[in-house]
Amino acid sequence: MNDINYEYYKIFYEVAKFGSFSKAAKKLYVSQSAVSQSIKSLEEKLGRALFVRTTKSVSLTPAGEMLFSHVEPALRLLSQGQRRITQENTLEGGQLHIGAPDTICRYFLLPYLRKFHRLYPRVSIKVTNQSSLRCVDLLSTGEVDCVVTNTPNSRLTGEFSTRIIGSFHDVFVAGSGYLPLKNQTLSLKELSEYPILMLDRQSTTSEFLHDLFYREQLQLEPEIELGSNDLLIDLAKISLGIAFVPDFCLPTNPKDLFVVSTLAALPKRHMVSATLRSVPNSPVVDAFLALLPEVD
């Protein structure tokens, strides 16, 4: 199998993506017969059928789906490497592709993106908003150049190079319907008796809070789980429950919201930038990361 031509995998990827030999041939600027022959050769070398063929389309077999799950990220990483070499070797062009959660983009990254754009106006900036966990997944497959995420983050392993760029505390906040709690200090057990509003399980914030409750041998059963801290704050304002959010996204001096004091201080968390160790940063990425603060 070591002698399988790289082009076979590239052709396989295009056929699988389009579900069509003819469309793949058009994309690759080759004949349909050449595509068919390449797929046939690949199947013979692997000893498995990769496509189910009909008169109108083709679809992946289970073996084909397994191969596609490996080929797709591999080709994406190759494409990213080629782009960095040919287009992003200077700051006069290319693209900066960042992955970050919506809250971090809105409350932390905006001034740095603005400064970067002013300094390097010819560099295209693309931002993909996903949860912190999903952002690391995108980085691992080469779909983004770097990410900014909260920690702890269970997806951040030794394959990533990280740098702390900020710190914050999470807080419990409530609206006027919970005013009796304003001058009280509550334990996590006492808080668990109230409806808790929090981010969904695909977030590092959710992982963090569930872990805090677990350490206290408590079962956390949130009343509402959402994908937006801003919406959680809005729901807390109308007293649908007590929201758990990072302090940096709270409005300044809110009149209809207050922080619920906790018996034990909640651990400090950090914001980090992360890149793949196995892929050298382009000058574009390094220039952006250089603008971010560094926290000891």
One Martini backbone bead per residue (centre of mass of N, CA, C, O) as a GRO file, in nm:
protein
  296
    1MET     BB    1   0.050   0.066  -0.008
    2ASN     BB    2   0.299   0.268  -0.035
    3ASP     BB    3   0.237   0.311  -0.369
    4ILE     BB    4   0.018   0.512  -0.344
    5ASN     BB    5  -0.116   0.759  -0.505
    6TYR     BB    6  -0.196   1.073  -0.416
    7GLU     BB    7  -0.406   1.131  -0.645
    8TYR     BB    8  -0.613   0.923  -0.557
    9TYR     BB    9  -0.701   1.075  -0.300
   10LYS     BB   10  -0.789   1.333  -0.436
   11ILE     BB   11  -1.006   1.201  -0.614
   12PHE     BB   12  -1.165   1.068  -0.392
   13TYR     BB   13  -1.246   1.329  -0.246
   14GLU     BB   14  -1.407   1.461  -0.480
   15VAL     BB   15  -1.614   1.237  -0.521
   16ALA     BB   16  -1.723   1.238  -0.231
   17LYS     BB   17  -1.808   1.538  -0.221
   18PHE     BB   18  -1.998   1.525  -0.495
   19GLY     BB   19  -2.116   1.242  -0.587
   20SER     BB   20  -1.922   1.258  -0.858
   21PHE     BB   21  -1.735   1.202  -1.140
   22SER     BB   22  -1.789   1.451  -1.322
   23LYS     BB   23  -1.741   1.677  -1.112
   24ALA     BB   24  -1.455   1.592  -1.039
   25ALA     BB   25  -1.337   1.621  -1.322
   26LYS     BB   26  -1.396   1.923  -1.350
   27LYS     BB   27  -1.231   2.017  -1.103
   28LEU     BB   28  -0.953   1.857  -1.215
   29TYR     BB   29  -0.917   1.859  -1.529
   30VAL     BB   30  -1.042   1.575  -1.619
   31SER     BB   31  -1.142   1.284  -1.707
   32GLN     BB   32  -1.377   1.055  -1.626
   33SER     BB   33  -1.204   0.803  -1.688
   34ALA     BB   34  -0.969   0.883  -1.503
   35VAL     BB   35  -1.128   0.875  -1.245
   36SER     BB   36  -1.231   0.581  -1.262
   37GLN     BB   37  -0.948   0.451  -1.274
   38SER     BB   38  -0.839   0.558  -1.005
   39ILE     BB   39  -1.054   0.427  -0.824
   40LYS     BB   40  -1.002   0.140  -0.913
   41SER     BB   41  -0.705   0.131  -0.822
   42LEU     BB   42  -0.756   0.194  -0.525
   43GLU     BB   43  -0.941  -0.047  -0.465
   44GLU     BB   44  -0.734  -0.265  -0.542
   45LYS     BB   45  -0.513  -0.183  -0.333
   46LEU     BB   46  -0.721  -0.206  -0.080
   47GLY     BB   47  -0.954  -0.428  -0.120
   48ARG     BB   48  -1.195  -0.212  -0.153
   49ALA     BB   49  -1.496  -0.071  -0.161
   50LEU     BB   50  -1.584   0.288  -0.182
   51PHE     BB   51  -1.836   0.265  -0.383
   52VAL     BB   52  -2.172   0.330  -0.471
   53ARG     BB   53  -2.317   0.263  -0.780
   54THR     BB   54  -2.510   0.460  -0.998
   55THR     BB   55  -2.663   0.627  -1.257
   56LYS     BB   56  -2.661   0.919  -1.079
   57SER     BB   57  -2.464   0.814  -0.840
   58VAL     BB   58  -2.247   0.832  -0.551
   59SER     BB   59  -2.145   0.636  -0.262
   60LEU     BB   60  -2.034   0.551   0.038
   61THR     BB   61  -1.885   0.322   0.198
   62PRO     BB   62  -1.770   0.228   0.492
   63ALA     BB   63  -1.477   0.235   0.388
   64GLY     BB   64  -1.500   0.516   0.259
   65GLU     BB   65  -1.568   0.672   0.519
   66MET     BB   66  -1.307   0.604   0.666
   67LEU     BB   67  -1.113   0.727   0.459
   68PHE     BB   68  -1.232   1.016   0.456
   69SER     BB   69  -1.168   1.082   0.763
   70HIS     BB   70  -0.853   1.100   0.674
   71VAL     BB   71  -0.826   1.263   0.408
   72GLU     BB   72  -0.949   1.537   0.469
   73PRO     BB   73  -0.743   1.647   0.687
   74ALA     BB   74  -0.489   1.599   0.516
   75LEU     BB   75  -0.559   1.792   0.279
   76ARG     BB   76  -0.598   2.043   0.451
   77LEU     BB   77  -0.308   2.059   0.559
   78LEU     BB   78  -0.172   2.081   0.283
   79SER     BB   79  -0.318   2.336   0.194
   80GLN     BB   80  -0.219   2.511   0.424
   81GLY     BB   81   0.082   2.485   0.366
   82GLN     BB   82   0.076   2.602   0.078
   83ARG     BB   83  -0.043   2.876   0.154
   84ARG     BB   84   0.185   2.966   0.344
   85ILE     BB   85   0.413   2.957   0.133
   86THR     BB   86   0.271   3.126  -0.119
   87GLN     BB   87   0.091   3.365   0.055
   88GLU     BB   88   0.213   3.394   0.379
   89ASN     BB   89   0.526   3.508   0.361
   90THR     BB   90   0.368   3.773   0.395
   91LEU     BB   91   0.199   4.094   0.485
   92GLU     BB   92   0.067   4.137   0.171
   93GLY     BB   93  -0.114   3.878   0.243
   94GLY     BB   94  -0.347   3.656   0.283
   95GLN     BB   95  -0.455   3.466   0.584
   96LEU     BB   96  -0.655   3.496   0.884
   97HIS     BB   97  -0.754   3.213   1.091
   98ILE     BB   98  -0.995   3.222   1.349
   99GLY     BB   99  -1.077   3.064   1.661
  100ALA     BB  100  -1.383   3.157   1.850
  101PRO     BB  101  -1.579   3.252   2.074
  102ASP     BB  102  -1.817   3.487   2.097
  103THR     BB  103  -1.733   3.621   2.367
  104ILE     BB  104  -1.434   3.669   2.296
  105CYS     BB  105  -1.478   3.838   2.048
  106ARG     BB  106  -1.648   4.069   2.181
  107TYR     BB  107  -1.466   4.115   2.471
  108PHE     BB  108  -1.151   4.084   2.339
  109LEU     BB  109  -1.066   4.078   2.017
  110LEU     BB  110  -1.151   4.337   1.862
  111PRO     BB  111  -0.903   4.534   1.907
  112TYR     BB  112  -0.696   4.335   1.769
  113LEU     BB  113  -0.829   4.320   1.493
  114ARG     BB  114  -0.819   4.621   1.434
  115LYS     BB  115  -0.512   4.655   1.453
  116PHE     BB  116  -0.431   4.447   1.243
  117HIS     BB  117  -0.581   4.580   1.004
  118ARG     BB  118  -0.422   4.850   1.013
  119LEU     BB  119  -0.136   4.717   0.969
  120TYR     BB  120  -0.275   4.469   0.763
  121PRO     BB  121  -0.489   4.525   0.508
  122ARG     BB  122  -0.411   4.266   0.307
  123VAL     BB  123  -0.520   4.087   0.522
  124SER     BB  124  -0.728   3.831   0.565
  125ILE     BB  125  -1.012   3.798   0.785
  126LYS     BB  126  -1.108   3.501   0.970
  127VAL     BB  127  -1.397   3.405   1.169
  128THR     BB  128  -1.471   3.132   1.391
  129ASN     BB  129  -1.764   3.042   1.561
  130GLN     BB  130  -1.715   2.854   1.860
  131SER     BB  131  -1.656   2.656   2.079
  132SER     BB  132  -1.382   2.583   2.254
  133LEU     BB  133  -1.378   2.285   2.178
  134ARG     BB  134  -1.426   2.316   1.870
  135CYS     BB  135  -1.182   2.495   1.806
  136VAL     BB  136  -0.968   2.276   1.863
  137ASP     BB  137  -1.066   2.085   1.646
  138LEU     BB  138  -1.006   2.280   1.408
  139LEU     BB  139  -0.702   2.298   1.464
  140SER     BB  140  -0.629   1.989   1.439
  141THR     BB  141  -0.740   2.002   1.116
  142GLY     BB  142  -0.662   2.297   0.985
  143GLU     BB  143  -0.914   2.515   0.972
  144VAL     BB  144  -0.724   2.681   1.156
  145ASP     BB  145  -0.451   2.872   1.278
  146CYS     BB  146  -0.602   2.979   1.542
  147VAL     BB  147  -0.680   3.015   1.896
  148VAL     BB  148  -0.925   3.135   2.138
  149THR     BB  149  -0.941   3.022   2.482
  150ASN     BB  150  -1.055   2.861   2.742
  151THR     BB  151  -0.955   2.766   3.075
  152PRO     BB  152  -1.011   2.473   3.094
  153ASN     BB  153  -0.929   2.226   2.821
  154SER     BB  154  -0.972   1.902   2.716
  155ARG     BB  155  -0.841   1.944   2.414
  156LEU     BB  156  -0.574   2.045   2.535
  157THR     BB  157  -0.274   1.931   2.432
  158GLY     BB  158   0.058   1.861   2.340
  159GLU     BB  159  -0.002   1.955   2.028
  160PHE     BB  160  -0.005   2.238   2.168
  161SER     BB  161   0.053   2.586   2.161
  162THR     BB  162   0.055   2.797   2.451
  163ARG     BB  163  -0.084   3.124   2.572
  164ILE     BB  164  -0.128   3.353   2.808
  165ILE     BB  165  -0.375   3.647   2.772
  166GLY     BB  166  -0.573   3.590   3.025
  167SER     BB  167  -0.801   3.669   3.303
  168PHE     BB  168  -1.066   3.518   3.515
  169HIS     BB  169  -1.399   3.514   3.651
  170ASP     BB  170  -1.662   3.350   3.769
  171VAL     BB  171  -2.025   3.409   3.795
  172PHE     BB  172  -2.308   3.471   3.984
  173VAL     BB  173  -2.626   3.583   3.850
  174ALA     BB  174  -2.898   3.816   3.936
  175GLY     BB  175  -3.212   3.932   3.982
  176SER     BB  176  -3.477   4.084   4.146
  177GLY     BB  177  -3.607   3.797   4.227
  178TYR     BB  178  -3.317   3.763   4.421
  179LEU     BB  179  -3.262   3.984   4.649
  180PRO     BB  180  -3.223   3.811   4.918
  181LEU     BB  181  -2.917   3.729   4.807
  182LYS     BB  182  -2.736   3.988   4.806
  183ASN     BB  183  -2.640   3.950   5.137
  184GLN     BB  184  -2.532   3.668   5.065
  185THR     BB  185  -2.361   3.349   5.132
  186LEU     BB  186  -2.305   3.075   4.915
  187SER     BB  187  -2.315   2.760   4.851
  188LEU     BB  188  -2.330   2.518   4.621
  189LYS     BB  189  -2.562   2.372   4.756
  190GLU     BB  190  -2.750   2.618   4.772
  191LEU     BB  191  -2.746   2.685   4.467
  192SER     BB  192  -2.873   2.405   4.369
  193GLU     BB  193  -3.174   2.506   4.464
  194TYR     BB  194  -3.150   2.669   4.210
  195PRO     BB  195  -3.188   2.796   3.907
  196ILE     BB  196  -2.960   2.712   3.649
  197LEU     BB  197  -2.769   2.910   3.422
  198MET     BB  198  -2.604   2.781   3.122
  199LEU     BB  199  -2.390   2.644   2.936
  200ASP     BB  200  -2.329   2.407   2.738
  201ARG     BB  201  -2.143   2.102   2.709
  202GLN     BB  202  -1.955   2.244   2.469
  203SER     BB  203  -1.817   2.393   2.712
  204THR     BB  204  -1.583   2.501   2.940
  205THR     BB  205  -1.777   2.621   3.150
  206SER     BB  206  -1.934   2.362   3.198
  207GLU     BB  207  -1.701   2.184   3.281
  208PHE     BB  208  -1.616   2.356   3.524
  209LEU     BB  209  -1.883   2.345   3.692
  210HIS     BB  210  -1.918   2.041   3.706
  211ASP     BB  211  -1.648   1.999   3.857
  212LEU     BB  212  -1.711   2.162   4.110
  213PHE     BB  213  -1.953   1.987   4.197
  214TYR     BB  214  -1.807   1.714   4.202
  215ARG     BB  215  -1.605   1.789   4.432
  216GLU     BB  216  -1.877   1.831   4.624
  217GLN     BB  217  -2.079   1.598   4.565
  218LEU     BB  218  -2.257   1.723   4.327
  219GLN     BB  219  -2.554   1.774   4.140
  220LEU     BB  220  -2.585   1.911   3.821
  221GLU     BB  221  -2.907   2.075   3.725
  222PRO     BB  222  -2.992   2.257   3.485
  223GLU     BB  223  -3.245   2.455   3.365
  224ILE     BB  224  -3.050   2.606   3.150
  225GLU     BB  225  -2.910   2.565   2.813
  226LEU     BB  226  -2.670   2.754   2.626
  227GLY     BB  227  -2.472   2.947   2.365
  228SER     BB  228  -2.513   3.228   2.542
  229ASN     BB  229  -2.419   3.472   2.764
  230ASP     BB  230  -2.608   3.707   2.694
  231LEU     BB  231  -2.871   3.542   2.732
  232LEU     BB  232  -2.824   3.464   3.023
  233ILE     BB  233  -2.832   3.754   3.129
  234ASP     BB  234  -3.120   3.819   3.033
  235LEU     BB  235  -3.254   3.592   3.206
  236ALA     BB  236  -3.156   3.699   3.480
  237LYS     BB  237  -3.301   3.977   3.467
  238ILE     BB  238  -3.594   3.806   3.464
  239SER     BB  239  -3.568   3.566   3.678
  240LEU     BB  240  -3.513   3.253   3.568
  241GLY     BB  241  -3.230   3.271   3.720
  242ILE     BB  242  -2.896   3.163   3.776
  243ALA     BB  243  -2.608   3.279   3.633
  244PHE     BB  244  -2.316   3.145   3.458
  245VAL     BB  245  -2.039   3.374   3.412
  246PRO     BB  246  -1.817   3.569   3.288
  247ASP     BB  247  -1.707   3.878   3.401
  248PHE     BB  248  -1.631   4.019   3.114
  249CYS     BB  249  -1.960   4.015   3.017
  250LEU     BB  250  -2.046   4.228   3.203
  251PRO     BB  251  -2.204   4.489   3.278
  252THR     BB  252  -2.175   4.808   3.379
  253ASN     BB  253  -2.345   4.874   3.640
  254PRO     BB  254  -2.602   4.709   3.695
  255LYS     BB  255  -2.943   4.748   3.798
  256ASP     BB  256  -3.067   4.432   3.721
  257LEU     BB  257  -2.791   4.317   3.861
  258PHE     BB  258  -2.619   4.054   4.056
  259VAL     BB  259  -2.379   3.921   4.261
  260VAL     BB  260  -2.331   3.606   4.390
  261SER     BB  261  -2.210   3.497   4.672
  262THR     BB  262  -1.945   3.281   4.773
  263LEU     BB  263  -1.794   3.092   5.004
  264ALA     BB  264  -1.608   3.008   4.773
  265ALA     BB  265  -1.371   3.082   4.572
  266LEU     BB  266  -1.335   3.098   4.248
  267PRO     BB  267  -1.144   2.996   4.018
  268LYS     BB  268  -0.917   3.090   3.809
  269ARG     BB  269  -0.906   3.180   3.472
  270HIS     BB  270  -0.810   3.136   3.122
  271MET     BB  271  -0.667   3.281   2.837
  272VAL     BB  272  -0.576   3.138   2.515
  273SER     BB  273  -0.342   3.070   2.284
  274ALA     BB  274  -0.343   2.850   1.983
  275THR     BB  275  -0.125   2.605   1.829
  276LEU     BB  276   0.039   2.401   1.620
  277ARG     BB  277   0.333   2.232   1.657
  278SER     BB  278   0.351   2.083   1.361
  279VAL     BB  279   0.292   2.388   1.259
  280PRO     BB  280   0.421   2.648   1.136
  281ASN     BB  281   0.409   2.969   1.159
  282SER     BB  282   0.312   3.231   1.013
  283PRO     BB  283   0.364   3.564   0.984
  284VAL     BB  284   0.068   3.630   1.035
  285VAL     BB  285   0.029   3.483   1.302
  286ASP     BB  286   0.265   3.612   1.457
  287ALA     BB  287   0.159   3.904   1.433
  288PHE     BB  288  -0.098   3.859   1.594
  289LEU     BB  289   0.017   3.732   1.858
  290ALA     BB  290   0.194   3.989   1.926
  291LEU     BB  291  -0.066   4.166   2.012
  292LEU     BB  292  -0.104   3.998   2.243
  293PRO     BB  293  -0.110   3.943   2.552
  294GLU     BB  294   0.094   3.866   2.850
  295VAL     BB  295   0.055   3.621   3.107
  296ASP     BB  296   0.182   3.484   3.408
   0.00000   0.00000   0.00000
